[in-house]
Amino acid sequence: QVQLVESGGGLVQSGGSLRLSCAASGNIGNFYAMGWYRQAPGEQRDLVAMSFRGGTSTYTDPVKGRFAISRDYAKNTMYLQMNSLKAEDTAVYYCNAQVLPISKATWGQGTQVTVSS
């Protein structure tokens, strides 16, 4: 059973940066997909960015050009570099991993990101 632990959230001013980390048990080089989702109060959980085995990535439009997803295979850790943060980026950010295309996804516990305007 894959386990995921997020870290790196916090309070930052608008225009600032944060880097979120997602440490995984197991070899993430074998994972079909890993991604970041976020959920603001009263809202549904939405995809932010997804990284696929083979190197392709996808981003939701509001974060394109500002956020970057990456994997460190030596550390079995995925990152989300968030730059030019805006108040509307405030949410709980969740790490997600899918070992195989048919596998049920695994979720981390979430990390709070708060951007003050």
C-alpha positions as CSV (number, residue, x, y, z in Angstrom):
1,Q,0.0,0.0,0.0
2,V,1.5,3.3,-1.1
3,Q,1.7,6.0,1.5
4,L,2.1,9.7,0.7
5,V,3.1,12.5,3.1
6,E,2.9,16.2,2.0
7,S,4.8,19.1,3.5
8,G,5.8,22.6,2.6
9,G,2.5,24.5,3.0
10,G,2.2,27.7,5.0
11,L,1.3,31.3,4.9
12,V,2.8,33.5,2.2
13,Q,2.1,37.0,0.8
14,S,0.6,37.5,-2.6
15,G,3.4,37.3,-5.3
16,G,5.4,35.0,-3.1
17,S,6.5,31.4,-3.7
18,L,6.2,28.0,-1.9
19,R,7.4,24.5,-2.7
20,L,5.3,21.6,-1.7
21,S,6.8,18.1,-1.3
22,C,5.1,14.7,-1.4
23,A,7.2,11.9,0.0
24,A,6.1,8.5,-1.2
25,S,6.8,5.0,0.0
26,G,7.9,2.9,-2.9
27,N,9.7,3.6,-6.1
28,I,7.9,6.5,-7.8
29,G,9.7,5.8,-11.0
30,N,7.2,3.0,-11.4
31,F,4.1,5.0,-10.7
32,Y,1.8,5.6,-13.6
33,A,0.8,9.1,-12.4
34,M,1.4,11.5,-9.6
35,G,-0.4,14.7,-9.1
36,W,-1.5,17.6,-7.0
37,Y,-5.1,18.6,-6.2
38,R,-6.4,21.4,-4.1
39,Q,-9.6,22.1,-2.2
40,A,-10.7,25.5,-1.1
41,P,-13.4,25.9,1.7
42,G,-16.8,25.1,0.3
43,E,-15.4,24.0,-3.0
44,Q,-14.8,20.6,-4.7
45,R,-11.3,19.1,-4.9
46,D,-9.8,20.1,-8.3
47,L,-6.7,18.9,-10.2
48,V,-3.8,21.4,-10.2
49,A,-1.1,19.4,-12.0
50,M,-0.4,15.9,-13.0
51,S,2.9,14.1,-13.9
52,F,2.8,10.9,-15.9
53,R,5.4,8.2,-16.2
54,G,7.3,9.0,-19.4
55,G,7.7,12.7,-18.6
56,T,4.5,14.4,-19.7
57,S,2.8,16.8,-17.4
58,T,-0.5,18.7,-17.4
59,Y,-1.7,21.8,-15.6
60,T,-5.0,23.4,-14.9
61,D,-5.2,26.8,-16.8
62,P,-5.2,29.1,-13.7
63,V,-1.7,27.8,-12.7
64,K,0.0,27.5,-16.1
65,G,3.2,29.5,-16.2
66,R,3.3,29.8,-12.4
67,F,3.4,26.3,-11.0
68,A,5.8,23.5,-11.9
69,I,5.5,19.8,-11.0
70,S,8.5,17.6,-10.8
71,R,9.8,14.3,-9.4
72,D,13.0,13.4,-7.6
73,Y,13.4,9.7,-8.3
74,A,16.4,9.3,-5.9
75,K,14.3,10.7,-3.1
76,N,11.0,9.2,-4.1
77,T,9.5,12.6,-3.7
78,M,7.3,14.8,-5.9
79,Y,7.3,18.6,-5.8
80,L,5.1,21.4,-6.7
81,Q,6.9,24.7,-7.1
82,M,4.4,27.5,-6.8
83,N,5.4,31.0,-7.9
84,S,3.6,34.3,-8.2
85,L,1.0,33.1,-5.7
86,K,-2.4,34.7,-5.6
87,A,-5.1,34.8,-2.9
88,E,-7.2,32.5,-5.0
89,D,-4.5,29.8,-4.7
90,T,-5.4,29.5,-1.0
91,A,-6.5,25.9,-0.4
92,V,-5.6,22.6,1.1
93,Y,-3.3,20.9,-1.3
94,Y,-3.3,17.1,-1.7
95,C,-0.8,14.7,-3.2
96,N,-2.2,11.9,-5.3
97,A,-0.5,8.8,-6.8
98,Q,-1.7,6.0,-9.1
99,V,0.6,3.0,-9.5
100,L,-1.1,1.6,-12.5
101,P,-3.7,3.1,-14.9
102,I,-6.3,0.7,-13.4
103,S,-5.2,1.3,-9.8
104,K,-7.2,3.1,-7.2
105,A,-5.5,6.4,-6.4
106,T,-3.8,7.0,-3.1
107,W,-4.1,10.4,-1.3
108,G,-2.0,12.2,1.2
109,Q,-3.3,14.0,4.2
110,G,-3.1,17.5,2.7
111,T,-1.1,20.6,3.5
112,Q,-2.6,24.1,3.9
113,V,-1.5,26.9,1.7
114,T,-2.7,30.4,2.6
115,V,-1.9,33.4,0.4
116,S,-2.6,36.8,1.9
117,S,-3.5,39.7,-0.3
